[in-house]
């Protein structure tokens, strides 16, 4: 049925940034730009990489994490940010977006969330059909255009989203 867009005009557009923490400084620069331009960045938060790595998962200073379960919980929280975003932006410096981006892009695709990228997606090493599919859907966007693209995505966002709960079950809910 019809979904109400009431309340959308009163909030800022929401974006989650996807990308390898290898380029965390660039990601933080993008966060600064978006926040200056009235876009709410749901994740990741700004900050230095702590040096703690669990199963390839890098933590930001201040993140709690001692084991694989903690890393999984942080990624689940990140995926929830993706689900609650009006759009996602891939910071893929040198066309590299990192291994975890596959999950995050898949989540965005499953929720029909627009995907914008800094550079064209290039999955030369991964010839999996899912990567090819994402590459065909994602739109390269200049950073200066992103605030307006996010506003447009927010206005067009009237769909139901799936919520991933802590236990891994999925429930449907509306997003305002």
Backbone as numpy.savetxt, mean C-alpha at the origin, in Angstrom:
# Nx Ny Nz CAx CAy CAz Cx Cy Cz
-25.74 -3.14 -3.88 -26.54 -1.96 -3.88 -25.69 -0.71 -3.88
-26.37 0.43 -3.87 -25.69 1.72 -3.84 -25.01 1.92 -2.50
-23.81 2.42 -2.53 -23.08 2.73 -1.31 -23.04 4.24 -1.15
-23.20 4.70 0.06 -23.16 6.12 0.33 -21.73 6.62 0.31
-21.53 7.81 -0.26 -20.22 8.44 -0.22 -20.23 9.55 0.82
-21.27 9.58 1.64 -21.36 10.58 2.70 -20.15 10.46 3.62
-19.57 11.57 3.96 -18.41 11.55 4.84 -17.09 11.53 4.09
-17.10 11.15 2.82 -15.87 11.08 2.05 -15.28 12.47 1.85
-16.14 13.46 1.58 -15.65 14.82 1.32 -14.99 15.42 2.56
-15.33 14.91 3.74 -14.77 15.48 4.97 -13.40 14.91 5.33
-12.94 13.91 4.63 -11.65 13.33 4.99 -10.65 13.49 3.84
-9.39 13.26 4.19 -8.33 13.29 3.20 -8.31 11.95 2.47
-7.84 11.95 1.23 -7.65 10.66 0.56 -6.57 9.86 1.29
-6.70 8.54 1.23 -5.80 7.63 1.95 -4.98 6.80 0.96
-3.69 6.77 1.21 -2.77 5.99 0.37 -1.89 5.12 1.26
-1.60 3.92 0.80 -0.56 3.10 1.39 0.56 3.00 0.37
1.78 3.13 0.86 2.95 3.08 -0.02 3.56 1.69 0.06
3.77 1.11 -1.10 4.37 -0.21 -1.22 5.77 -0.04 -1.79
6.71 -0.77 -1.23 8.06 -0.71 -1.77 9.06 -1.34 -0.83
10.22 -1.62 -1.35 11.28 -2.23 -0.57 11.85 -1.22 0.42
12.05 -1.68 1.65 12.70 -0.81 2.65 14.16 -0.57 2.31
14.66 -1.21 1.26 15.98 -0.88 0.72 15.98 0.61 0.35
14.79 1.13 -0.01 14.64 2.53 -0.41 13.77 3.30 0.59
13.91 2.99 1.87 13.07 3.60 2.90 13.21 5.11 2.94
14.39 5.64 2.72 14.56 7.09 2.72 13.70 7.73 1.63
13.66 7.13 0.44 12.83 7.65 -0.65 11.35 7.52 -0.27
10.97 6.41 0.34 9.58 6.22 0.78 9.21 7.34 1.76
10.10 7.66 2.70 9.82 8.73 3.66 9.69 10.09 2.97
10.47 10.33 1.91 10.33 11.58 1.14 8.95 11.64 0.47
8.48 10.52 -0.04 7.15 10.46 -0.65 6.08 10.72 0.40
6.23 10.13 1.59 5.28 10.37 2.69 5.22 11.86 3.00
6.39 12.51 3.13 6.42 13.95 3.41 5.67 14.74 2.34
5.92 14.43 1.08 5.25 15.14 -0.02 3.74 14.96 0.05
3.30 13.73 0.23 1.86 13.46 0.26 1.19 14.16 1.44
1.81 14.09 2.61 1.21 14.74 3.78 1.15 16.25 3.61
2.16 16.85 2.98 2.12 18.29 2.70 0.99 18.63 1.74
0.58 17.65 0.94 -0.46 17.87 -0.06 -1.80 17.25 0.35
-2.02 17.16 1.66 -3.31 16.76 2.22 -3.74 15.35 1.85
-2.78 14.43 1.80 -3.06 13.01 1.59 -2.62 12.28 2.84
-3.50 11.43 3.38 -3.17 10.63 4.56 -2.46 9.35 4.12
-1.27 9.12 4.65 -0.53 7.90 4.36 -0.78 6.92 5.50
-1.48 5.81 5.19 -1.82 4.84 6.22 -0.64 3.98 6.63
0.25 3.68 5.70 1.42 2.86 6.00 2.39 2.99 4.83
3.67 2.78 5.05 4.30 2.56 6.34 4.45 3.88 7.07
4.87 3.81 8.32 5.14 5.06 9.01 6.58 5.45 8.72
6.86 6.73 8.89 8.22 7.21 8.68 9.12 6.68 9.78
10.39 6.57 9.47 11.34 6.14 10.48 12.49 5.37 9.89
13.52 5.25 10.68 14.71 4.53 10.25 14.52 3.03 10.41
15.17 2.28 9.55 15.18 0.83 9.68 15.98 0.49 10.93
15.44 -0.39 11.75 16.06 -0.69 13.04 17.29 -1.58 12.94
17.44 -2.28 11.85 18.53 -3.25 11.74 18.06 -4.65 12.10
16.88 -4.73 12.73 16.32 -6.04 13.08 15.64 -6.62 11.84
16.02 -7.83 11.47 15.43 -8.52 10.32 15.02 -9.91 10.78
13.76 -10.26 10.57 13.26 -11.59 10.90 12.66 -12.19 9.64
13.24 -13.28 9.17 12.78 -13.96 7.95 12.68 -12.97 6.78
13.63 -12.07 6.67 13.65 -11.11 5.58 12.80 -9.87 5.80
12.03 -9.85 6.88 11.16 -8.72 7.19 11.95 -7.69 7.99
12.01 -6.46 7.47 12.75 -5.38 8.13 11.81 -4.56 9.01
12.28 -4.24 10.19 11.49 -3.47 11.15 11.93 -2.01 11.14
10.98 -1.12 11.43 11.27 0.30 11.61 11.53 0.51 13.09
12.43 1.44 13.43 12.71 1.72 14.83 11.40 1.99 15.57
11.24 1.35 16.71 10.02 1.49 17.50 9.03 0.35 17.29
9.19 -0.43 16.20 8.33 -1.59 16.00 8.66 -2.64 17.04
7.62 -3.26 17.58 7.83 -4.40 18.48 8.02 -5.62 17.60
8.97 -6.45 17.93 9.14 -7.66 17.15 10.30 -8.48 17.63
10.00 -9.73 17.94 11.03 -10.65 18.42 11.06 -11.95 17.64
9.98 -12.22 16.89 9.89 -13.53 16.24 9.07 -13.44 14.95
8.94 -14.57 14.29 8.22 -14.62 13.01 6.77 -14.18 13.20
6.14 -14.56 14.31 4.74 -14.18 14.54 4.58 -12.66 14.58
5.56 -11.96 15.17 5.52 -10.50 15.21 5.65 -9.91 13.81
6.52 -10.50 13.01 6.68 -10.03 11.62 5.39 -10.25 10.84
4.77 -11.40 11.03 3.51 -11.70 10.35 2.43 -10.72 10.78
2.38 -10.39 12.07 1.38 -9.44 12.57 1.59 -8.05 11.96
2.84 -7.61 11.85 3.11 -6.31 11.22 2.68 -6.31 9.75
2.95 -7.40 9.04 2.54 -7.48 7.64 1.03 -7.53 7.53
0.35 -8.25 8.43 -1.12 -8.29 8.41 -1.67 -6.88 8.62
-1.08 -6.14 9.53 -1.49 -4.77 9.78 -1.27 -3.90 8.54
-0.16 -4.15 7.85 0.13 -3.40 6.62 -0.92 -3.72 5.56
-1.27 -5.00 5.42 -2.28 -5.39 4.43 -3.63 -4.77 4.77
-3.93 -4.62 6.04 -5.18 -3.95 6.44 -5.14 -2.49 6.01
-3.97 -1.86 6.09 -3.83 -0.49 5.59 -4.10 -0.43 4.09
-3.59 -1.41 3.36 -3.86 -1.48 1.91 -5.36 -1.53 1.67
-6.05 -2.41 2.39 -7.50 -2.58 2.22 -8.26 -1.29 2.51
-7.77 -0.49 3.45 -8.45 0.74 3.84 -7.99 1.96 3.05
-7.19 1.76 2.03 -6.67 2.85 1.21 -7.58 3.12 0.01
-7.53 4.36 -0.45 -8.22 4.71 -1.69 -7.36 4.34 -2.89
-6.05 4.29 -2.68 -5.10 3.94 -3.74 -3.81 3.48 -3.06
-2.98 2.78 -3.82 -1.64 2.45 -3.35 -0.64 3.04 -4.33
0.54 3.35 -3.80 1.61 3.91 -4.63 2.84 3.04 -4.41
3.39 2.54 -5.51 4.57 1.68 -5.44 5.82 2.52 -5.68
6.66 2.61 -4.65 7.96 3.26 -4.79 8.92 2.16 -5.24
9.11 2.10 -6.54 9.93 1.03 -7.12 11.14 1.63 -7.82
11.99 2.25 -7.01 13.23 2.84 -7.49 14.03 1.80 -8.27
14.45 2.15 -9.47 15.19 1.20 -10.30 14.32 0.02 -10.70
12.99 0.22 -10.63 11.99 -0.80 -10.95 12.00 -1.98 -9.98
12.59 -1.78 -8.80 12.61 -2.83 -7.78 11.61 -2.49 -6.69
10.73 -3.44 -6.39 9.70 -3.17 -5.37 9.79 -4.10 -4.17
10.60 -5.13 -4.23 10.76 -6.03 -3.10 9.83 -7.22 -3.15
10.22 -8.25 -2.41 9.47 -9.52 -2.43 8.07 -9.39 -1.82
7.95 -8.70 -0.69 6.65 -8.60 -0.01 5.63 -7.84 -0.84
6.10 -7.07 -1.81 5.15 -6.30 -2.61 4.17 -7.20 -3.37
4.55 -8.43 -3.62 3.64 -9.35 -4.31 2.35 -9.54 -3.51
2.49 -9.76 -2.19 1.30 -9.91 -1.33 0.49 -8.63 -1.32
1.21 -7.52 -1.18 0.55 -6.23 -1.03 -0.17 -5.82 -2.31
0.46 -6.03 -3.45 -0.18 -5.72 -4.73 -1.36 -6.66 -4.98
-1.21 -7.92 -4.60 -2.32 -8.87 -4.74 -3.51 -8.45 -3.90
-3.24 -7.96 -2.70 -4.32 -7.47 -1.83 -5.02 -6.28 -2.48
-4.24 -5.34 -3.00 -4.83 -4.17 -3.67 -5.68 -4.61 -4.86
-5.15 -5.53 -5.65 -5.91 -6.02 -6.81 -7.22 -6.68 -6.39
-7.16 -7.49 -5.34 -8.36 -8.22 -4.92 -9.45 -7.26 -4.43
-9.06 -6.08 -3.99 -10.00 -5.09 -3.47 -10.33 -4.00 -4.49
-9.82 -4.16 -5.71 -10.05 -3.19 -6.79 -9.55 -1.79 -6.41
-8.43 -1.75 -5.69 -7.83 -0.50 -5.28 -6.86 -0.06 -6.38
-6.98 1.17 -6.86 -6.07 1.64 -7.92 -4.61 1.54 -7.48
-3.77 1.10 -8.41 -2.34 0.94 -8.17 -1.59 1.92 -9.05
-0.84 2.81 -8.40 0.01 3.76 -9.11 1.45 3.42 -8.78
2.34 3.61 -9.75 3.75 3.25 -9.55 4.65 4.42 -9.93
5.79 4.48 -9.26 6.78 5.51 -9.57 7.40 5.25 -10.94
7.74 3.99 -11.19 8.32 3.57 -12.46 7.51 2.38 -12.96
7.61 2.05 -14.24 6.88 0.87 -14.71 7.27 -0.36 -13.89
6.30 -1.21 -13.62 6.60 -2.45 -12.91 7.41 -3.34 -13.84
8.43 -3.96 -13.30 9.32 -4.79 -14.09 9.62 -6.05 -13.31
9.00 -7.13 -13.69 9.18 -8.39 -12.97 9.91 -9.38 -13.87
11.07 -8.98 -14.38 11.81 -9.85 -15.30 12.10 -11.21 -14.70
12.42 -11.22 -13.40 12.78 -12.49 -12.78 11.56 -13.31 -12.40
10.41 -12.65 -12.29 9.19 -13.36 -11.92 8.25 -13.37 -13.12
8.20 -14.47 -13.83 7.31 -14.53 -14.99 5.97 -15.16 -14.65
5.64 -15.12 -13.38 4.36 -15.65 -12.91 3.23 -14.81 -13.50
2.13 -15.43 -13.93 1.01 -14.67 -14.52 0.48 -13.55 -13.61
0.52 -13.75 -12.30 0.01 -12.70 -11.40 0.82 -11.42 -11.55
2.13 -11.54 -11.69 2.96 -10.34 -11.87 2.65 -9.67 -13.20
2.46 -10.48 -14.23 2.13 -9.91 -15.54 0.79 -9.19 -15.49
-0.16 -9.76 -14.74 -1.48 -9.16 -14.58 -1.38 -7.81 -13.88
-0.64 -7.75 -12.78 -0.46 -6.50 -12.04 0.19 -5.47 -12.95
1.20 -5.88 -13.70 1.91 -4.96 -14.58 0.96 -4.33 -15.60
-0.03 -5.09 -16.04 -0.95 -4.57 -17.05 -2.00 -3.62 -16.46
-2.21 -3.69 -15.15 -3.24 -2.88 -14.50 -2.66 -1.61 -13.87
-1.45 -1.69 -13.35 -0.84 -0.56 -12.65 -0.60 0.61 -13.60
-0.69 1.82 -13.05 -0.52 3.04 -13.84 0.67 3.82 -13.30
1.63 4.13 -14.18 2.77 4.95 -13.76 2.25 6.37 -13.51
2.65 6.95 -12.38 2.19 8.29 -12.02 3.34 9.11 -11.47
3.43 10.35 -11.92 4.41 11.27 -11.35 3.97 11.62 -9.94
4.92 11.77 -9.05 4.60 12.07 -7.66 3.74 13.32 -7.55
4.02 14.35 -8.32 3.25 15.59 -8.20 1.79 15.40 -8.62
1.48 14.36 -9.40 0.10 14.09 -9.81 -0.65 13.22 -8.80
0.08 12.60 -7.89 -0.51 11.61 -6.99 -1.61 12.18 -6.08
-1.46 13.36 -5.48 -2.56 13.86 -4.64 -3.89 13.95 -5.39
-3.88 14.44 -6.63 -5.14 14.53 -7.39 -5.65 13.16 -7.79
-4.75 12.24 -8.13 -5.17 10.88 -8.45 -5.80 10.22 -7.21
-5.23 10.47 -6.03 -5.77 9.91 -4.79 -7.16 10.50 -4.51
-7.33 11.80 -4.74 -8.65 12.42 -4.52 -9.69 11.81 -5.46
-9.30 11.60 -6.71 -10.22 10.99 -7.67 -10.58 9.57 -7.25
-9.58 8.81 -6.82 -9.82 7.43 -6.38 -10.75 7.42 -5.17
-10.58 8.38 -4.26 -11.43 8.45 -3.07 -12.89 8.70 -3.48
-13.10 9.60 -4.42 -14.47 9.92 -4.86 -15.12 8.72 -5.55
-14.32 7.93 -6.24 -14.85 6.77 -6.97 -15.00 5.55 -6.08
-14.49 5.61 -4.85 -14.49 4.46 -3.94 -15.83 4.32 -3.23
-16.69 3.49 -3.76 -17.98 3.23 -3.11 -18.22 1.73 -2.95
-17.18 0.94 -3.10 -17.34 -0.51 -3.06 -17.17 -1.07 -1.65
-17.65 -2.26 -1.47 -17.38 -2.99 -0.23 -15.97 -3.55 -0.33
-15.33 -3.65 0.80 -13.99 -4.22 0.88 -14.05 -5.45 1.78
-13.08 -6.29 1.64 -12.95 -7.44 2.52 -12.00 -7.06 3.65
-12.36 -7.42 4.86 -11.50 -7.13 6.02 -10.80 -8.42 6.43
-9.50 -8.36 6.54 -8.72 -9.52 6.97 -8.56 -9.41 8.48
-9.14 -10.37 9.18 -9.09 -10.32 10.64 -7.79 -10.93 11.14
-7.53 -10.73 12.41 -6.30 -11.22 13.05 -6.11 -12.72 12.83
-7.17 -13.48 12.89 -7.06 -14.93 12.73 -6.96 -15.38 11.28
-7.01 -14.42 10.35 -6.90 -14.79 8.96 -8.22 -14.93 8.24
-9.35 -14.84 8.99 -10.63 -14.95 8.30 -10.96 -13.64 7.63
-11.80 -13.70 6.63 -12.11 -12.52 5.82 -13.60 -12.22 5.97
-13.91 -10.97 6.26 -15.30 -10.53 6.37 -15.49 -9.31 5.49
-16.72 -9.07 5.06 -17.02 -7.95 4.19 -17.45 -6.77 5.03
-16.98 -5.59 4.67 -17.44 -4.38 5.34 -17.29 -3.19 4.40
-18.09 -2.17 4.65 -18.01 -0.96 3.85 -16.91 -0.06 4.37
-16.35 0.74 3.49 -15.31 1.69 3.88 -15.82 3.08 3.56
-15.73 3.99 4.54 -16.15 5.36 4.25 -14.96 6.26 4.16
